[in-house]
Amino acid sequence: MEYKRFGSKFMVRIDKDEEILEKVKELVLSGKSTETIATETGFFDVRTMRRNFRAVVGKTMSEYKKEHK
């Protein structure tokens, strides 16, 4: 279990982060929409998924996709 702080206002508990992150990475490279990726990986909304992705990976989903094509 890991805790990530986003500024001074928001803290997220990340469970199974490696498993979920690998699935998100796979779907990002597949070209699916961010809405579809969020739904398929169990995120409440796209914004939360993007924020978590960036916090864990250190880059945005678009940056990740460009670097791994």
Residue pairs with C-beta under 8 A, 6 or more apart in sequence:
1 13
1 14
1 15
2 13
2 14
2 17
3 11
3 12
3 13
3 14
4 11
4 12
4 14
4 52
4 55
4 56
5 11
6 12
6 51
6 55
12 48
12 51
12 52
12 55
14 52
14 56
17 56
20 41
20 42
21 53
21 56
21 57
23 40
23 41
24 37
24 41
24 49
24 53
24 61
25 57
25 64
25 68
27 36
27 37
27 40
27 41
28 37
28 61
28 64
28 65
29 65
29 68
29 69
32 40
34 46
34 49
34 50
34 61
35 46
37 49
38 44
38 45
38 46
38 48
38 49
41 49
43 49
43 52
50 60
50 61
53 60
53 61
53 64
54 60
54 61
57 64
59 67
